[in-house]
Amino acid sequence: MKESCFQAEFQDVFIELPKPALKSFIHKLLQAQFRISWRHEKETVELVIKSQDGQVIIPIKRPDENLTVIQLNELCIWMEDLAILLEELITETKGRAIVKTATGGWIYVSCFDKGKIVSVMKIGGGEKAEMGSYRTIKKNRSPMDGVDPEVKEYVVSTEIDYLLMELVEALEKRDISEVNHIKQELSYLSKEREKLRMSMNGVAHRN
């Protein structure tokens, strides 16, 4: 296993996986060149995910033949690609989790509920700064005053990714009202992200 500064810790994970979502997750793992296998236990099936950086075991329950459930108290992951895929799965299935990500000397703690990031905390240098609650973006929302620009940019980008998935669903359902609403939200968020990036670039140039 090669050394890596990346580490993600998933806590209080609950994900309900219909068959199509599980198949999609497996397909993404294979596309990312992970090797997977299954271990059958009495009440669960364990999904074993391997790469040159190590392995992770995810227990999966099957309440019925059409639904699988991932429920974990804690899971540590040193493979960044896998952590990203698991966060995407939580978002896509509207699951919940607390995710602590350590990289570059900082720790980001993101709380997911119903697939959305509801709060973010940035920890570093032995100090901890509460980032406050993050709610679903609305046109009249108040800005996240005092939040680190990098954290803001991360949260906004994550919300954009989620809304893009919702837009695809709305287009497939031909829900014109919902499509227009999501487009307005995306337009607002895109402008917010561009302002954040310009602000961050300005600080970088001054330094």
C-alpha positions in Angstrom: 0.0 0.0 0.0 1.5 3.4 -1.0 1.5 6.2 1.5 -1.2 8.9 1.1 -2.1 12.1 2.9 -5.7 11.5 2.0 -8.1 9.9 4.5 -11.9 9.9 4.7 -14.0 8.7 7.7 -17.6 8.0 7.1 -19.9 7.9 10.2 -23.6 7.2 10.8 -24.0 6.1 7.2 -27.5 5.0 6.0 -28.1 4.4 2.3 -31.1 2.7 0.7 -30.1 1.2 -2.6 -32.7 0.0 -5.2 -31.3 -2.5 -7.6 -30.5 0.1 -10.4 -28.6 2.3 -8.0 -26.5 -0.7 -6.7 -25.8 -1.7 -10.3 -24.7 1.8 -11.2 -22.4 2.0 -8.2 -20.8 -1.3 -9.1 -20.4 -0.1 -12.7 -18.6 3.1 -11.5 -16.3 1.1 -9.3 -15.3 -1.1 -12.2 -14.8 2.0 -14.4 -12.5 3.4 -11.8 -10.5 0.1 -12.0 -11.3 -1.2 -8.6 -11.5 -4.9 -8.1 -14.6 -6.1 -6.4 -15.8 -9.4 -4.9 -18.6 -10.6 -2.6 -18.5 -12.4 0.8 -21.8 -14.0 1.9 -22.5 -13.9 5.6 -25.5 -15.1 7.6 -27.5 -11.8 7.5 -25.4 -9.6 5.2 -23.4 -9.6 2.0 -20.0 -7.9 2.1 -18.8 -6.0 -0.8 -15.0 -6.1 -0.9 -13.4 -3.3 -2.9 -9.7 -3.5 -3.7 -7.1 -1.4 -5.3 -3.3 -1.1 -5.2 -3.8 1.2 -2.2 -5.6 -1.3 -0.1 -9.1 -2.7 0.4 -12.4 -1.6 2.0 -15.3 -3.9 3.1 -18.8 -2.6 2.9 -21.6 -4.8 4.6 -24.8 -4.7 2.7 -28.2 -5.9 4.0 -31.1 -7.1 1.8 -34.5 -6.4 3.4 -36.1 -7.7 0.2 -35.0 -8.8 -3.3 -35.4 -5.3 -4.8 -33.7 -3.2 -2.1 -30.3 -3.3 -0.4 -29.2 -1.2 2.5 -25.8 0.1 3.6 -25.8 1.0 7.3 -22.5 1.7 9.0 -21.3 3.3 12.3 -17.9 4.0 10.9 -15.8 3.3 7.8 -12.3 4.6 7.0 -11.2 5.0 3.4 -7.7 6.0 2.2 -8.6 5.8 -1.5 -9.8 9.2 -2.7 -11.6 8.0 -5.8 -13.6 5.5 -3.7 -14.5 8.2 -1.1 -15.8 10.4 -3.9 -17.9 7.6 -5.4 -19.4 6.9 -2.0 -20.2 10.5 -1.4 -21.9 10.6 -4.9 -23.9 7.5 -3.9 -25.1 9.2 -0.7 -26.2 12.2 -2.8 -27.9 10.2 -5.5 -29.8 7.9 -3.1 -30.7 10.8 -0.7 -28.9 9.0 2.1 -27.3 10.4 5.3 -23.7 10.4 6.6 -21.1 12.4 8.4 -17.9 12.5 6.3 -14.6 13.7 7.7 -12.0 14.3 5.0 -8.3 14.9 5.8 -6.1 16.2 3.1 -3.4 18.8 2.8 -3.3 19.4 6.6 -7.0 20.4 6.8 -10.0 18.3 7.9 -13.4 19.0 6.4 -16.5 17.6 8.1 -19.6 17.4 5.9 -23.0 16.3 7.2 -25.3 14.8 4.6 -29.0 14.5 5.2 -31.4 13.3 2.5 -28.6 13.5 0.0 -27.8 17.2 0.6 -24.9 18.8 2.6 -26.6 20.5 5.5 -23.4 21.6 7.3 -19.7 21.9 6.8 -16.9 22.4 9.3 -13.2 23.1 8.6 -10.7 22.0 11.2 -6.9 22.8 11.1 -4.0 23.9 13.3 -5.7 22.5 16.4 -8.6 24.9 16.0 -12.0 24.3 14.9 -14.4 26.7 13.1 -18.1 26.0 12.9 -19.2 26.6 9.4 -22.9 26.9 10.2 -26.0 25.3 8.7 -26.2 25.0 4.9 -29.7 24.8 3.6 -31.1 24.1 0.2 -30.2 27.1 -2.1 -33.0 29.6 -2.6 -32.9 32.9 -4.4 -33.6 34.8 -1.2 -31.1 32.8 0.9 -28.7 34.7 3.2 -24.9 34.3 2.3 -22.7 32.1 4.5 -21.0 34.9 6.3 -17.6 34.2 7.8 -17.2 30.9 5.9 -13.8 30.1 4.3 -14.1 30.8 0.5 -12.7 27.3 -0.3 -15.5 25.7 1.8 -18.1 27.9 0.2 -16.8 26.9 -3.3 -16.9 23.2 -2.3 -20.4 23.4 -1.0 -21.8 25.4 -3.9 -20.1 23.0 -6.4 -21.6 20.1 -4.6 -25.1 21.7 -4.8 -24.6 22.4 -8.5 -23.8 18.7 -9.1 -26.9 17.6 -7.2 -29.1 20.1 -9.1 -27.8 18.9 -12.4 -28.9 15.3 -11.5 -32.3 16.7 -10.5 -32.5 18.6 -13.8 -31.9 15.4 -15.8 -34.8 13.7 -13.9 -37.1 16.7 -14.5 -36.2 16.7 -18.2 -37.0 13.0 -18.4 -40.4 13.6 -16.7 -41.0 16.6 -18.9 -41.8 18.7 -15.9 -41.4 22.1 -17.4 -42.1 24.0 -14.2 -39.5 22.1 -12.3 -37.0 22.4 -15.2 -37.3 26.2 -15.2 -37.0 26.3 -11.4 -33.9 24.2 -11.3 -32.4 26.3 -14.2 -32.9 29.5 -12.1 -31.2 27.8 -9.1 -28.3 26.7 -11.3 -27.9 30.1 -12.8 -27.8 31.7 -9.4 -25.3 29.1 -8.0 -23.0 29.4 -11.1 -22.7 33.1 -10.6 -22.0 32.6 -6.9 -19.3 30.1 -7.7 -17.7 32.4 -10.3 -17.6 35.2 -7.7 -16.0 32.9 -5.2 -13.4 31.7 -7.6 -12.5 35.3 -8.7 -12.2 36.2 -5.0 -9.9 33.3 -4.3 -7.8 34.1 -7.4 -7.5 37.7 -6.2 -6.3 36.6 -2.8 -3.8 34.2 -4.4 -2.4 37.0 -6.7 -2.0 39.4 -3.8 0.0 36.7 -1.8 
